[in-house]
Amino acid sequence: MSRLNSIAETDDRQLTMARMDVAKVEALLRSRFSCRSFLSSPVPKEVIRDILRTASRTASWCNCQPWDVIVTRGDATEAFRNALYAHAATAAETTPDIPFPSRYVGRYDERRRVVGAKLYDSMAIAREDKEARNRQRLENFRFFGAPHVCIISTDKALGPYGAIDCGGFVAMFLLAAEAAGVAAIPQAAIASYSGFVRDYFQISADRDILCGISFGYANRTSPINEFRSDRAGVDDFTTWYGDA
């Protein structure tokens, strides 16, 4: 009986330790946010390499590891920022490699509207102030003042699976950045001008540009960085089968 008690105690300790590890990950996820105002201070290259190395542990289909990453620093960020902003301010049409959603319906539309309203409220921008909203939209192409931006691409031949794998890489990048004290924001907006980005960086035509990630150190005095989005509860998106 004592041996069974010992096994039970070991199982309890392992369960406790496992839940503590999960809590550490959850704490990082809760503290992470999409930063929309950065300080100009650069992130040391060694820290960026640490983040990228950690993100590279992301699981991928058949271990393809389809992500290619371009990282800008210093003058390269400024040159790209100025060029992309000028293009976005004057371009008539977007050219994403991966089509954006054709529409948002039901709970997706509701969540989109709520998060948009909260975001603009944090900046005291009224719904009817189209000029101010457009100025804020264009800040996407200034990378919100971030000193660095990543461009994430995948091989077209890998199709949706390559994009899914890269989505995992982006999530791990954000988590690793938070652990390193680095703020970040994933940006589909950058990929809305994939043609321009491809030409600018001479990215091969056989790769799909998926998104950008702007990153650096957060400007903690900016009201926009007080904004946080909500999350649905587990039982809102989970269907359980079985009693075990």
N, C-alpha and C positions, 0 to 999 in steps of 0.2 A: 504493500500500500504506500509505503514511503517513497518507493521509486516512481509510482504514478503521481504522487504529490509533487515530486521533484520535476517531473516532465511538465506537469501543469504549471508550476511556477516558472519554468524556463519559457514555456509558451507565452505566459502572461508578460514576462519581461521583454520578450521579443516583440510582442504586440505593442507594448508601451513604447519601446524604442522606435518601432516602425511609425507609430502615430506621431511621435515627436519629430521624426524626419519629415513626414508629410506636413506637419505644422510649420516647419522652417520654410519649405517651398511655398506654402500658402501665404506666409508672412511676406515673402518677397513679391508674390503676385499681388497682394493687397497694397503694398507700398508703391508698386510700379504704377505709372500713369503715362498717358501720352503727353509729353512735354511740348508746349507751344510757345515757349519763350526761353531762350538759352543765353548763357553767358558766352563771351567770345573766347574764354580760356580753352586752349586745346587739350585734348586727352592724350597723355603720353602714349607713344607708339606701342610700348610694351604692354600697356593695359588693353589697347585695342586688340593686339595679338592674343592676349589671354581670353578676351571675349570671343573672338573668332574661333580659337581652338576649342573652347568649351562648346560653342554652338555646333561645331563640326561633329560632335558626338551624337547629333540627331539621328534617329533611325531613318532609313530610307529604303525604298523598294529595291530588293536585290542588292542592297548596299551600293546603289548607283551614285549616291552623293552628288546630285545633279546641279547643285548650286555653284554658280560663279559669282564672285563678289568683287566689285570695284569700290575702293575706299578713297575718299578725297581728304586732303589735309592742307592747311595753310593757304597759299595763293591759289592752289588748284580748286579748293572749295569756293573761294571768292569768284574766280573766273567762271566756274560752272553756275554758281548762284546768279550772277549777273546775266549770263547768256540765257539760262532757262527762264528767268523772270521776264526778260524782254520778249522772249518767244511767247510765253503764256499770256502776256498782257496784250498781244496783238494777234495771236493765232485765232482763226475762225473756227477750226474744228479740232477735236481731240483725235488721237490715233493710237489707242491702246492695242497691244498685241493680244491680250486676253479681254474679250468684250466685257464691259461692265454689266451689272444686272439690268435687265430690260425694264423691270418694275419691282417695287416693294409692296407687298400686300399683307394684310392681317397684322399679326404681332410684329413682323419685321418692319412694316411701315410705322407702326406705333413706336417701336424702340428708336427708329431713325429720327422720328419727329421729336421725341422727348429729348434725346441726346443733343440734337441740334438746338432746341430751345434753351437747354441748360448752358450749352456752350456760349451762345450769343448773350444770354443773360449775364454770364460771368464777366463779359466785356461791356455790359450796358449798351448793347447794340439792339435797337428796336427792330421788330420784324419788318416794318415798312421802310427801313433805312437801307435801301438796296445798294447805295454807293458804299456805305460802311461795310456791308456784308461782302461786297465784291473786293474791297481792299483786304479784308481779312482772308478771303479765299485765295488771293494772290500771295499771301504770306506763306502758303504751302511751297511756293516756288522760290522763296527766300530761305527755305528750310527753317523758318522761325528763328533765324539768327544763329543756327547751330554751326559749330566750327568744322563739322564733318558730316558727310553723307555717304551711305552705301547704296550701290545699285545692285539688285539681285536679279539674276537671269537663270534660265534653265534651257536645256536642249529641246527644241520643238518636237523632235522625234519621240520624246518620252511622254508627250501628251499630258493629260490631267495628272498622272501619277508623279511626273516631275514637278508639277506645280504644287501638288499636295506635300511632297517632300520638302520643297522650299518653304512652304508655309510653316512646317515644323522647325526648319532652320531659323526662320524669322522669330518664332516664338521663343526659341532657346537663346537667340541673340539678345532679345529684350530681357529675359530672365537673368542671363549672365551679366548684362550691362547693369541691371539694378543691383546685383550682388557686388559689383565693383564700384557702386556709387555714381554710375553714369546714367543720365537721363536719355530717353530716346522716344521716337515716335515713328511707327511704320506709316508709309505714305503711298497709297495707291495713286494719289494725284500726280506724282512724278512720272508714273508709268502711263498716265493719260497722254503724254507726248512721247511715246516710245520711239517714234521715227526720229525726232530731234535728238533724244538721248542716244540712240543707236549711232547716229551720224557723229555726234559730238565725241563719243568715246571709241568710235570705230568698232562697235560690237558686231559680231558676225550675224548675218541674216538668218542663220539657222538656230538662233537663240531667241526665246521669248523673254522680254523684259517684264518682270512681275511687279516690282515695287521698289521704292527707295526706303531707307531708314536714316532719318536725321538724328544725330546724337551729339552729346556734349555734356556740359554741366548746367543744371536747371537754374534759371533766374527765379529764386524763391520769393522775390518781392512782387512778381507780376501776378495780378488777379487771375489771369487766364489759367495759371498753373494751380489754382485752387479748385478748379473744376474736376469733378470725378463722374464717371459713368456708372450706372447701376448694372447688376448682374441678376439673371433669373435664378430662382432657387433650384436645387437639384431635382426636386419632384416636379418642377415645371417642364423639364426636358428629358426625364428618365421614365421609361416603362419597365417595370420589374416583372420577371417571370420566375416562378418557383419559390419555395419556402426556405431553402437553405441559405 
